[in-house]
Amino acid sequence: MTSRQKLLEHIRQHPKGVTFEELKSLLRSFGCELVRSEGSHYIYRRAGAPAITVARHKSHVYSAAVREVLRAIADLQEES
């Protein structure tokens, strides 16, 4: 199991305790790049895919935003 798979599984199992750094690392491992940040909102995009917005509040990310990122990653995996 690769480190990307381990991180993805950890985030799936514990969506309430995900740090922004973990989510950023996961997005980057799937080829998403930071295209813009405005205040606490960070927008990531991968070529040919819709943008993914992550709101950073202190060190953790809200679980609803984590679930949204997981759905977007599932879509990216289907494309591959």
DODO-405084 format. One record per residue: residue in three letters; x, y, z of N, C-alpha, C in turn. Coordinates in pm, 1 decimal, decimal comma. Atoms other than C-alpha are relative to their C-alpha. Example, Ala and Ser with C-alpha at 12.3 -4.5 7.8 and 13.67 -1.06 7.14 Angstrom:
r n_X n_Y n_Z ca_X ca_Y ca_Z c_X c_Y c_Z
ALA 89,0 -119,0 0,0 1230,0 -450,0 780,0 90,0 120,0 0,0 .
SER -82,0 -119,0 -6,0 1367,0 -106,0 714,0 -77,0 109,0 73,0 .
***
This chain:
r n_X n_Y n_Z ca_X ca_Y ca_Z c_X c_Y c_Z
MET 84,7 -117,0 0,0 0,0 0,0 0,0 89,9 124,1 0,0 .
THR -82,0 -120,3 10,2 147,4 334,9 -102,5 -39,3 100,9 107,7 .
SER 30,0 -102,9 -100,3 161,9 637,8 123,2 -125,1 78,1 -39,5 .
ARG 120,9 -69,4 45,0 -106,9 803,7 -92,6 -123,7 -80,2 37,9 .
GLN 114,0 84,9 -35,2 -339,4 506,9 -38,2 -23,3 -0,6 150,8 .
LYS 12,7 -3,4 -145,2 -267,2 508,2 335,3 -64,4 130,0 46,4 .
LEU 55,2 -129,5 -36,4 -342,7 879,5 360,5 -146,8 8,2 -39,0 .
LEU 138,2 -0,9 45,8 -662,4 842,2 157,4 -87,7 -83,5 92,6 .
GLU 77,1 86,9 -90,3 -781,4 555,9 378,2 -14,8 63,9 137,4 .
HIS 5,5 -69,1 -130,0 -695,6 751,5 695,8 -104,1 111,9 -4,4 .
ILE 94,8 -110,7 12,4 -896,6 1050,6 571,7 -142,2 -52,6 -11,9 .
ARG 133,9 59,4 11,1 -1191,9 830,6 476,1 -51,9 -47,8 135,3 .
GLN 41,6 54,0 -128,5 -1198,6 672,0 820,8 -19,7 106,6 107,4 .
HIS 5,6 -104,4 -102,8 -1151,1 995,5 1019,7 -20,9 138,0 -63,8 .
PRO 19,4 -127,9 69,0 -1306,7 1287,0 824,9 -7,2 121,5 92,9 .
LYS 9,0 -113,7 -92,9 -1350,1 1500,7 1138,4 134,7 46,0 51,3 .
GLY -130,1 -36,5 -55,2 -983,4 1501,4 1234,8 104,9 29,5 -105,0 .
VAL -94,0 -21,7 109,5 -826,7 1588,9 900,0 59,3 140,3 8,5 .
THR -64,8 -130,4 1,0 -571,6 1867,5 900,3 6,7 51,7 -143,0 .
PHE -11,1 -60,6 132,6 -536,7 2109,2 613,9 122,3 -54,2 -73,2 .
GLU -122,8 50,9 62,1 -184,1 1982,1 549,7 -19,7 -139,9 -58,0 .
GLU 28,1 134,5 51,8 -306,7 1622,7 509,2 -82,2 7,9 -128,3 .
LEU 85,2 -13,6 117,3 -575,9 1730,0 264,6 77,0 59,9 -117,5 .
LYS -83,0 -60,1 104,7 -331,1 1946,7 71,9 93,3 -103,9 -60,2 .
SER -90,5 105,1 46,7 -87,9 1656,1 47,2 -74,1 -100,1 -88,3 .
LEU 79,2 94,5 78,5 -361,7 1425,0 -79,6 -35,9 58,8 -136,2 .
LEU 36,1 -64,2 126,5 -477,7 1672,2 -343,7 120,1 8,8 -93,2 .
ARG -120,4 -10,8 82,8 -122,8 1728,3 -465,6 42,6 -136,1 -54,7 .
SER -37,4 133,1 47,4 -64,4 1352,4 -489,6 -87,6 -45,9 -116,4 .
PHE 87,9 30,7 112,4 -358,1 1335,1 -731,9 17,8 99,1 -114,8 .
GLY -31,6 -90,5 110,6 -207,2 1607,6 -950,0 -70,7 133,3 3,9 .
CYS 68,5 -128,0 -12,9 -409,8 1902,4 -821,9 100,4 105,8 46,2 .
GLU -89,0 -111,0 -34,8 -231,2 2235,8 -800,6 -81,4 115,3 56,6 .
LEU 63,7 -118,5 -55,3 -318,0 2542,5 -596,2 -2,1 107,1 -107,3 .
VAL 9,7 -103,4 102,3 -449,9 2800,1 -840,3 -30,5 136,2 59,6 .
ARG 31,9 -128,9 -61,1 -574,4 3065,7 -600,4 -34,7 -20,5 146,6 .
SER 44,7 0,6 -139,0 -621,7 3144,1 -234,0 -51,4 138,9 33,6 .
GLU 62,4 -125,3 -41,2 -852,1 3409,4 -98,4 -41,6 -14,8 145,3 .
GLY 30,6 12,4 -141,8 -851,6 3445,7 276,5 21,0 -142,3 47,0 .
SER -11,5 136,8 -49,9 -926,6 3102,3 420,6 -37,7 -103,6 -105,9 .
HIS 41,5 92,2 105,0 -1039,0 2949,8 88,4 114,0 -24,6 -98,6 .
TYR -106,1 41,8 90,6 -790,8 2755,6 -122,5 -64,2 -77,6 -114,2 .
ILE 60,5 61,8 117,0 -881,3 2652,1 -476,5 106,2 -80,8 -72,9 .
TYR -90,5 93,0 68,0 -713,0 2349,4 -630,2 -64,8 -44,6 -129,9 .
ARG 52,2 44,7 128,2 -747,4 2233,1 -987,7 98,3 -94,6 -65,9 .
ARG -77,8 90,0 84,9 -626,8 1952,7 -1209,4 -49,0 20,5 -141,8 .
ALA 35,8 -25,1 139,1 -621,6 1994,5 -1586,7 -116,2 -89,1 -42,3 .
GLY 114,8 74,4 48,8 -954,1 1891,6 -1733,7 -100,0 -38,9 106,3 .
ALA 91,3 35,0 -109,4 -1128,2 1863,6 -1395,8 -52,7 128,1 64,9 .
PRO 52,7 -119,2 -68,1 -1350,5 2103,2 -1200,9 85,0 38,7 120,3 .
ALA -76,4 -51,5 -113,0 -1199,4 2318,8 -928,6 -52,5 -59,6 131,0 .
ILE 32,8 50,5 -133,3 -1195,4 2195,8 -567,3 34,3 110,7 98,9 .
THR -22,0 -105,8 -97,6 -1238,4 2458,9 -296,6 5,5 -59,7 140,3 .
VAL -17,5 47,0 -137,1 -1112,6 2390,0 55,4 8,5 122,4 90,2 .
ALA -3,2 -109,7 -96,5 -1188,9 2627,9 342,2 81,7 -45,2 120,8 .
ARG -87,1 33,4 -112,8 -918,3 2626,1 607,2 -42,2 82,0 120,8 .
HIS 37,0 -65,4 -124,5 -1030,8 2703,9 959,8 89,1 -55,6 109,4 .
LYS -104,1 39,3 -94,6 -747,9 2691,7 1210,5 81,4 -111,8 -64,1 .
SER -84,3 104,4 58,5 -556,4 2368,2 1156,8 -81,2 -111,4 -65,1 .
HIS 82,3 107,2 53,5 -849,4 2140,3 1069,3 -95,0 50,8 -107,6 .
VAL 94,9 -29,1 105,9 -1090,7 2127,1 778,0 -133,4 -59,3 42,5 .
TYR 131,8 51,5 -34,9 -1464,9 2087,5 827,4 -25,1 -132,9 -70,5 .
SER 23,5 133,3 55,2 -1582,9 1731,0 769,5 -82,2 4,9 -128,7 .
ALA 76,8 -12,8 124,2 -1830,9 1846,5 501,3 92,9 30,0 -117,1 .
ALA -96,8 -31,5 106,0 -1541,3 1991,9 300,4 85,4 -122,7 -31,8 .
VAL -78,5 122,1 21,1 -1345,3 1667,8 348,9 -79,8 -97,3 -86,7 .
ARG 83,4 89,2 80,8 -1638,0 1465,4 210,7 -8,4 48,5 -144,1 .
GLU 3,3 -56,2 135,2 -1656,7 1701,4 -88,9 130,0 -31,2 -74,7 .
VAL -129,2 31,5 61,7 -1285,4 1651,7 -157,6 8,4 -148,6 -32,5 .
LEU -1,4 143,6 25,8 -1325,1 1273,8 -127,5 -84,4 -35,4 -122,7 .
ARG 81,9 22,5 120,2 -1606,6 1283,1 -387,3 75,2 43,8 -124,7 .
ALA -75,8 -49,9 115,1 -1388,6 1491,3 -619,6 115,1 -94,9 -34,0 .
ILE -109,1 93,8 22,8 -1098,3 1248,3 -576,7 -52,9 -129,5 -61,7 .
ALA 60,5 118,7 59,8 -1329,0 955,8 -654,4 -25,9 23,8 -148,6 .
ASP 20,8 -34,9 141,3 -1421,1 1134,8 -979,3 130,9 -0,8 -75,8 .
LEU -131,1 -1,9 65,0 -1052,2 1187,5 -1057,4 51,4 -142,4 -22,6 .
GLN -45,0 138,8 13,9 -982,4 818,5 -998,2 -75,7 -70,6 -112,5 .
GLU 78,9 60,5 108,0 -1263,7 720,4 -1236,7 51,6 42,3 -136,4 .
GLU -51,9 -51,8 126,1 -1112,8 940,7 -1507,9 128,0 -70,2 -41,3 .
SER -132,3 59,6 28,7 -773,0 772,0 -1478,7 -9,8 -138,2 -58,2 .
***
